[in-house]
Amino acid sequence: MSAHPRNFAEGSERSPLAVFDIDHPTHVALVEPDTAFWGLVRKEDVSDALAGGALRDAFGEKGDDFAREMDMLRFHLKPSAVYFNATERCNLNCAYCYIPGEMRKRGKQMDTAEVLDALERLHGYFRGHMPEDRLPQVIFHGAEPLLAREAIFAGIDAFREKFRFGVQTNSTLLDEAAVKFLTERGVGIGLSLDAPVEEVANRTRKRWSGEGVSDHVLRAMKLLDGYPGYNVICTMTQENLPYLTQMVEFFHENRVPACMLNVTRCTMPGAREVNGDETQVAKAFVAALERTHQLYKETGRKLVVANFANILIAILAPTARRLMCDISPCGGGRSFFALAPGGDLFPCSEFIGLPHFAGGNLYRDEIADVLESEPFRLVTGRNVEDIEDCATCAIRHFCGSPCPAEAQEMNGGMEKKGAFCEFYKEQTRYALRLIADGRHEDFLWDGWDEGAQTSCSIGVG
């Protein structure tokens, strides 16, 4: 039997351990849903484990610690990052984009003076609560940020000692000079590619004229070969599911340090039209993950699928997670927020096409006041305990029922589930199966647990 820490509300009545079938031949998971405390138990030992023994004793001893840990993670964070949208415009018309087409065609765009002003204001806010030895993060996001390249690069140079920077780009404007500038300054770079086959990749990511752009991404990957600070996002749609295993083979062959295989966020109608069936998405996703493991065993070189690694870490050590979408409330408005080109502030970039979720404006309002605004509170107050089905789900704190923008626009309200509930369940089952088989470390970044402390370990049986 093995067990690892999780958390719940100190002093509250604790719910009993729930059985969660992980489709493993010998083991099931027992989960305390409020804290996400869990253990893996042989099937023949389930009744005894539920009645008492080491697992329940460990929970009784450590439960209050887990409670405080989860409470801090869920309700007491302050933002340490901002998704900085210097432009609403984009030279592409991707099928699943969360920014409305009219904004991408003729939207606002910051000039250099506006970018510098915004960064100065943001710096003042972050220094008010972050320790001096920890730099806040600015991710230039979009639309396509490199349409405002001159302004963004000026901002990076002016504030390189005050922020950690990242750029998420469609690669079409990422030439040799831009790569040289960004890599010399240690800027994180994210690219997007949806398939290793040009014809398939270009079905969902293309210019307004209909022309595909996968050749630009391949060129950028070659320019970035050997740079550890880049990754590639693949959005899983009905178009590319048959190619996911081939996709990770392609990434591995091209020495991509890390990738993400993301579900389609269905905030906008266009995304729902290419959204894949979640059962098929889960099947293709797990097959692709298995292929990354085979490649690692064959070559000794990992390709980390970052969004899945985050789920594994959420199970193993919740406060060590790197992404904050898969927790309730999500990170929007709590660990990060988004800035639009006109200064409007949103809980997350996913809301930028929904103007009623602007909580205030960087140039007119105090950021601390914006974080307490009604639009932000709608997001930061969205808890799985208030969502039907999620409230009784054993693994509710391993997925967080993402995404609030998707739940609002696709399903009709913050109290609704997002899409892909079954996908997240299968992802968690697979993660727990890997732990049961002792394979989980092969899917994580080397050194992911550096500085972590084991607070509960009961052994394996």
WOTAQUI-V786334 format. One record per run of one state. SS is the DSSP state (h for helix, s for strand, l for the rest). FROM is the first residue (numbers start at 1). LEN is the number of residues. Records with the same first field share a line. If there is no record, write none. Layout:
BEGIN
SS = FROM-LEN + FROM-LEN
END
This chain:
BEGIN
l = 1-1 + 5-13 + 21-6 + 33-4 + 52-2 + 76-5 + 85-2 + 88-4 + 93-8 + 107-2 + 110-2 + 128-8 + 141-4 + 159-4 + 169-7 + 185-3 + 193-5 + 205-1 + 208-4 + 213-1 + 224-6 + 237-4 + 254-4 + 264-5 + 275-3 + 300-4 + 317-1 + 321-11 + 333-3 + 340-4 + 347-2 + 352-3 + 362-5 + 372-2 + 381-3 + 387-3 + 393-3 + 400-4 + 412-9 + 437-3 + 444-18
s = 2-3 + 18-3 + 27-6 + 37-6 + 81-4 + 87-1 + 92-1 + 109-1 + 136-5 + 163-6 + 188-5 + 206-2 + 212-1 + 230-7 + 258-6 + 304-2 + 332-1 + 336-4 + 344-3 + 358-4
h = 43-9 + 54-22 + 101-6 + 112-16 + 145-14 + 176-9 + 198-7 + 214-10 + 241-13 + 269-6 + 278-22 + 306-11 + 318-3 + 349-3 + 355-3 + 367-5 + 374-7 + 384-3 + 390-3 + 396-4 + 404-8 + 421-16 + 440-4
END
